[in-house]
Amino acid sequence: MAKYTSKLNLYKVDPTTDGNETFNIKTMLNDNWDKVDNKVGSMSDKLHNVEADANNYIHPAKHSADMITINDIGNNFSSGNVEDVLEEVGTSLSAIANVIIADGTGTAITLNMPSVAEYTTNMKLTFIVKENNNGNATTININDLGAKDLYKPNTTDAPSLKSGKAYEVWYDGTIFFLKASASGDASPSDVLAGKTFSNDDGEQVGTKDLSNLVASNVKDGVNISGVVGTLPDGTGKMKYAHGVVTYRIVGTYNFSFTINTDIDFSPSQVFVEVPHIRDDNDYYLRGYASLTRGCIGSHPFHTSQVNITYNDSQKTITVNGSVNGGASYYDDTRDFNWYCYE
């Protein structure tokens, strides 16, 4: 049984079923050629028209921007065509260029921004301060929409605004915050007193006091930030210690007491200054007692004296005194100064 092609509908003889039929020139040949000729003629007309259109084509001077798409690899824009992307860029550039000269006062800032009809969350703006606010509580009022508090980043502390400086702020839906413009972990105690610096908490003032950083307080030859020390290091020098003990002498002129020195060296010389101790005949005991020599009184016949001993393991001085004046009772309080030398 004969078949037909799918594209040009040409007649096809099936050798199995039509092999014994007489060859029909019209159906098997001429009609097929006519179909081919018609198809080729139609295509020729179409190609001729395409050629004519191509030869007569005039490229337009411009295309609509919304016809051109972009490949936004970084997903920086919400739009996919050039027209909308340019609009987004223009909006951002407008915000960048939107630096307003503030009016009002240092603590009640007013801004004239015709493009702003209401406060919107995450809105940003930059303005130049008119007056110092001296760190006092400050508000921003745009187009008389209502005053809003201005704080340092992530705090409820008022920022310190300086006249003539530009500041960028953003609105969280309730409050304006100064945009964080610095970072770091320095604290006021790390910075010289009176010097200003900035970190994550904004502008701050240093508190480190180096007024005692002078040459006489620095070890000889040591350089600390340009201060070269002149203080002797003590190497090879004699150690020295001094103290005073108040003692009440009560009784028959004989007394004894112990002084705890708490020194950290073994002294070669120890002295105790004996204050003026008067007997009943106006003679007195006064002077210095050492480890090798006692303090002798001024009475010509009586042997008034003070002797001392030193215990190096306990770091103590023992004072033993005797004032012979003929009286049977004595009551007086005196200061005894002691001295130890290495």
Wavefront OBJ file of the C-alpha trace (Angstrom):
o trace
v 0.000 0.000 0.000
v 1.426 3.395 -0.993
v 2.589 5.892 1.654
v 3.348 9.674 1.796
v 6.293 11.577 3.243
v 5.713 13.557 6.431
v 7.169 16.904 5.292
v 6.247 17.413 1.604
v 3.533 14.745 1.339
v 5.321 13.001 -1.558
v 3.842 9.742 -2.898
v 5.853 6.622 -1.994
v 5.358 3.157 -3.497
v 5.540 0.171 -1.157
v 7.501 -2.534 -3.048
v 5.938 -5.281 -0.975
v 2.313 -4.475 -1.739
v 2.566 -2.327 -4.893
v 5.440 -3.976 -6.705
v 3.279 -5.527 -9.449
v 1.358 -2.323 -10.273
v 2.040 -0.385 -13.458
v 4.284 2.692 -12.949
v 1.998 5.733 -12.891
v 3.933 8.737 -14.181
v 1.435 11.266 -12.824
v 1.016 10.073 -9.264
v 4.434 8.546 -8.785
v 6.489 11.238 -10.488
v 4.869 14.426 -11.782
v 2.680 15.089 -8.773
v 5.719 14.664 -6.502
v 7.791 17.085 -8.557
v 4.995 19.646 -8.455
v 4.938 19.435 -4.661
v 8.702 19.927 -4.462
v 8.559 22.854 -6.879
v 5.798 24.571 -4.942
v 7.669 24.183 -1.675
v 10.928 25.509 -3.101
v 9.139 28.429 -4.698
v 7.512 29.389 -1.411
v 10.860 29.264 0.390
v 12.503 31.335 -2.327
v 9.904 34.069 -1.875
v 10.474 34.090 1.876
v 14.255 34.256 1.518
v 13.907 37.071 -0.964
v 11.831 39.041 1.525
v 14.394 38.382 4.322
v 17.193 39.585 2.072
v 15.262 42.731 1.234
v 14.501 43.456 4.884
v 18.149 42.872 5.857
v 19.434 45.187 3.131
v 16.986 47.912 4.123
v 17.490 47.566 7.972
v 18.350 50.753 9.860
v 19.629 50.212 13.454
v 17.743 52.444 15.926
v 19.710 55.157 17.712
v 18.618 53.776 21.100
v 16.833 50.876 22.699
v 14.502 50.882 25.664
v 16.567 50.064 28.756
v 14.008 47.562 29.974
v 14.798 45.395 26.914
v 18.387 44.798 28.113
v 18.924 42.285 30.885
v 21.949 42.027 33.184
v 23.870 39.147 34.657
v 23.962 40.111 38.373
v 26.564 37.633 39.629
v 26.784 39.173 43.112
v 23.003 39.608 43.526
v 23.542 43.296 44.228
v 20.271 44.426 42.631
v 16.658 43.423 42.966
v 15.936 44.082 39.270
v 17.019 42.144 36.198
v 17.031 44.810 33.493
v 19.187 47.857 32.924
v 16.413 50.412 33.395
v 15.468 49.269 36.895
v 19.113 48.728 37.923
v 19.974 52.294 36.910
v 17.069 53.520 39.018
v 18.418 51.618 42.042
v 21.892 53.034 41.498
v 20.471 56.525 41.179
v 18.614 56.135 44.457
v 21.822 55.046 46.217
v 23.819 57.917 44.710
v 21.143 60.344 45.778
v 21.382 59.084 49.324
v 25.168 59.429 49.229
v 24.992 62.979 47.936
v 22.212 63.933 50.317
v 24.325 65.866 52.841
v 22.150 68.383 54.647
v 23.245 71.480 56.518
v 21.628 71.153 59.924
v 19.656 73.950 61.528
v 18.241 74.374 65.018
v 20.616 74.101 67.965
v 23.381 71.765 69.042
v 20.953 69.567 70.987
v 17.743 70.122 68.963
v 18.787 69.513 65.361
v 16.304 70.339 62.590
v 16.698 69.174 58.986
v 14.912 70.379 55.847
v 14.502 67.423 53.464
v 11.671 67.965 50.915
v 11.965 64.378 49.644
v 11.118 62.918 53.063
v 7.410 62.631 53.819
v 7.724 60.325 56.832
v 10.261 58.504 58.954
v 11.013 55.066 57.523
v 12.875 52.208 59.184
v 16.526 51.932 58.118
v 16.521 55.339 56.431
v 19.980 56.884 56.311
v 21.125 60.466 56.001
v 24.188 62.615 56.425
v 24.175 66.107 57.872
v 26.666 68.765 58.891
v 26.349 69.895 62.487
v 25.600 73.548 63.109
v 26.663 73.765 66.769
v 28.514 71.631 69.326
v 26.223 69.600 71.552
v 28.930 69.115 74.230
v 27.830 65.504 74.680
v 24.351 66.482 75.898
v 21.084 64.697 75.010
v 20.264 65.455 71.365
v 17.290 65.037 69.020
v 16.744 65.164 65.236
v 13.587 66.586 63.697
v 13.093 66.250 59.911
v 10.493 68.522 58.272
v 8.696 68.930 61.615
v 7.762 65.231 61.579
v 8.676 65.018 65.247
v 11.869 65.035 67.284
v 13.673 61.687 67.574
v 16.483 60.874 70.019
v 20.021 60.516 68.667
v 22.349 58.030 70.365
v 25.791 56.543 69.953
v 25.850 53.162 68.145
v 23.899 50.517 70.083
v 23.665 52.625 73.244
v 21.383 55.137 74.903
v 24.255 57.601 75.318
v 24.272 60.954 73.555
v 27.105 61.361 71.042
v 29.554 64.253 71.116
v 28.877 66.338 67.989
v 31.295 68.976 66.709
v 30.284 72.047 64.726
v 31.111 71.787 61.017
v 31.635 68.025 60.993
v 29.513 65.661 58.872
v 27.769 62.762 60.610
v 25.904 59.787 59.115
v 22.917 58.466 61.051
v 20.301 55.757 60.524
v 16.787 55.275 61.885
v 15.704 51.998 63.512
v 12.008 52.836 63.454
v 12.053 54.708 66.761
v 15.505 56.232 67.333
v 18.331 57.685 65.273
v 21.751 56.131 65.830
v 25.107 57.516 64.846
v 26.666 55.171 62.311
v 29.652 53.326 63.748
v 32.725 54.658 61.977
v 35.534 53.193 64.056
v 36.526 49.882 65.608
v 39.096 48.585 68.037
v 39.568 47.270 71.564
v 41.359 50.228 73.160
v 39.734 51.512 76.346
v 40.105 54.911 78.055
v 42.706 53.481 80.447
v 44.914 52.586 77.453
v 45.020 56.151 76.077
v 46.741 59.229 77.505
v 44.537 61.364 79.711
v 42.705 64.063 77.782
v 43.328 62.511 74.358
v 40.284 61.516 72.301
v 39.987 58.251 70.373
v 37.286 56.056 68.850
v 36.388 52.393 69.072
v 33.226 50.310 68.704
v 31.576 52.495 71.352
v 32.308 55.723 69.463
v 34.397 58.692 70.526
v 35.978 58.517 73.994
v 38.578 60.293 76.122
v 41.703 58.644 77.526
v 42.397 58.457 81.265
v 45.954 57.040 81.463
v 47.996 59.309 83.755
v 51.730 59.332 82.974
v 52.546 62.469 84.936
v 55.001 60.433 87.036
v 56.862 59.203 83.967
v 59.885 61.422 84.504
v 63.602 60.665 84.280
v 64.105 60.676 88.040
v 61.527 57.868 88.430
v 62.963 55.621 85.690
v 65.949 53.298 86.139
v 69.167 54.836 84.929
v 69.621 54.340 81.178
v 66.178 52.861 80.526
v 64.188 54.577 77.759
v 60.400 54.565 78.136
v 58.660 56.395 75.272
v 61.520 58.850 74.962
v 62.010 59.371 78.718
v 65.535 58.215 79.615
v 65.870 57.303 83.268
v 68.392 58.753 85.687
v 67.370 56.848 88.850
v 70.283 54.746 90.231
v 69.468 51.048 90.039
v 70.804 50.353 93.548
v 73.290 47.702 92.417
v 76.190 47.578 94.892
v 74.573 50.206 97.122
v 74.117 49.834 100.894
v 70.627 48.903 102.068
v 69.133 50.970 104.829
v 66.048 50.791 107.055
v 64.577 53.084 109.681
v 61.658 53.048 112.057
v 60.360 54.487 115.294
v 58.869 52.805 118.341
v 56.987 54.573 121.110
v 57.622 53.055 124.547
v 56.273 53.915 127.983
v 58.843 53.608 130.758
v 57.047 52.731 133.989
v 58.542 51.630 137.302
v 61.976 51.980 138.845
v 63.871 53.375 135.862
v 64.701 49.964 134.414
v 63.123 49.025 131.090
v 63.406 46.501 128.248
v 61.509 46.062 124.982
v 61.894 44.455 121.545
v 61.648 46.118 118.114
v 60.519 44.049 115.088
v 62.319 45.531 112.084
v 60.984 43.200 109.295
v 64.024 44.080 107.204
v 65.143 41.864 104.271
v 68.894 42.016 104.835
v 71.483 41.301 107.537
v 72.694 44.622 108.968
v 76.287 45.267 109.890
v 75.384 48.348 111.902
v 72.372 48.903 114.185
v 71.657 52.102 116.092
v 68.909 53.161 118.461
v 68.424 56.824 119.252
v 67.767 57.226 122.954
v 65.501 60.201 123.693
v 65.963 62.552 126.607
v 65.194 60.562 129.778
v 65.593 62.763 132.893
v 66.262 61.494 136.384
v 65.081 63.173 139.590
v 68.339 65.126 139.954
v 67.990 66.739 136.506
v 70.626 64.514 135.015
v 69.634 62.796 131.807
v 70.211 59.878 129.469
v 70.330 60.853 125.793
v 72.262 59.789 122.666
v 72.773 56.714 120.456
v 73.315 53.093 121.374
v 74.997 50.709 118.932
v 75.830 47.033 118.923
v 79.322 47.826 120.225
v 78.693 50.794 122.451
v 75.895 51.736 124.821
v 74.430 55.151 125.472
v 75.848 56.496 128.787
v 73.985 58.986 130.983
v 75.275 62.413 132.157
v 75.070 61.748 135.941
v 78.625 61.860 137.345
v 78.105 59.126 139.910
v 75.269 56.938 138.633
v 75.715 54.543 135.716
v 72.622 55.282 133.624
v 72.843 53.642 130.220
v 71.007 51.910 127.308
v 72.400 48.871 125.501
v 71.037 47.059 122.454
v 71.393 43.601 120.857
v 70.263 42.317 117.444
v 68.802 38.887 116.512
v 69.386 38.368 112.780
v 67.201 35.257 112.471
v 64.212 37.086 113.967
v 65.197 40.535 112.635
v 64.616 42.083 116.063
v 66.392 44.680 118.203
v 66.280 44.311 121.975
v 66.655 47.506 124.004
v 67.693 47.316 127.673
v 67.856 50.523 129.744
v 68.609 51.631 133.281
v 68.321 55.152 134.663
v 69.767 55.577 138.115
v 68.516 58.800 139.636
v 67.636 57.839 143.175
v 63.890 57.840 142.656
v 61.888 54.706 143.242
v 59.234 55.235 140.565
v 59.206 56.575 136.996
v 56.436 57.026 134.385
v 57.163 58.620 131.019
v 56.592 57.884 127.293
v 59.323 58.346 124.687
v 59.941 57.724 120.955
v 62.925 55.506 120.115
v 64.199 55.795 116.514
v 66.125 52.807 115.120
v 68.419 52.488 112.124
v 69.845 49.441 110.309
v 72.622 49.510 107.681
v 73.706 46.603 105.525
l 1 2 3 4 5 6 7 8 9 10 11 12 13 14 15 16 17 18 19 20 21 22 23 24 25 26 27 28 29 30 31 32 33 34 35 36 37 38 39 40 41 42 43 44 45 46 47 48 49 50 51 52 53 54 55 56 57 58 59 60 61 62 63 64 65 66 67 68 69 70 71 72 73 74 75 76 77 78 79 80 81 82 83 84 85 86 87 88 89 90 91 92 93 94 95 96 97 98 99 100 101 102 103 104 105 106 107 108 109 110 111 112 113 114 115 116 117 118 119 120 121 122 123 124 125 126 127 128 129 130 131 132 133 134 135 136 137 138 139 140 141 142 143 144 145 146 147 148 149 150 151 152 153 154 155 156 157 158 159 160 161 162 163 164 165 166 167 168 169 170 171 172 173 174 175 176 177 178 179 180 181 182 183 184 185 186 187 188 189 190 191 192 193 194 195 196 197 198 199 200 201 202 203 204 205 206 207 208 209 210 211 212 213 214 215 216 217 218 219 220 221 222 223 224 225 226 227 228 229 230 231 232 233 234 235 236 237 238 239 240 241 242 243 244 245 246 247 248 249 250 251 252 253 254 255 256 257 258 259 260 261 262 263 264 265 266 267 268 269 270 271 272 273 274 275 276 277 278 279 280 281 282 283 284 285 286 287 288 289 290 291 292 293 294 295 296 297 298 299 300 301 302 303 304 305 306 307 308 309 310 311 312 313 314 315 316 317 318 319 320 321 322 323 324 325 326 327 328 329 330 331 332 333 334 335 336 337 338 339 340 341 342
